[in-house]
């Protein structure tokens, strides 16, 4: 009798493990969701860095006249001997 109850307990335990692995919102779905979450966090981090760089550039463009001129030279291929007039 003990042998049958042990086999029954092991069978129920293994069936429940398989059930929790395969069912919807089980361990496999959790791992997939965690992977997607980590990918989105990485994208969010990259976008936050890009946003911070753009904010710094906006501040420099608003306050620094030399930066405006150098930015215009880089953007529009102005030669060094040409004059740039920056109007606020």
Secondary structure, 3 states (H helix, E strand, C coil): CHHHHHHHHHHHHHHHHHHHHHCCCCHHHHHHHHHHHHHHHHHHHHHHHHHHHHHHHHHHHHHCHHHHHHHHHHHHCCCCCCCCCCCC
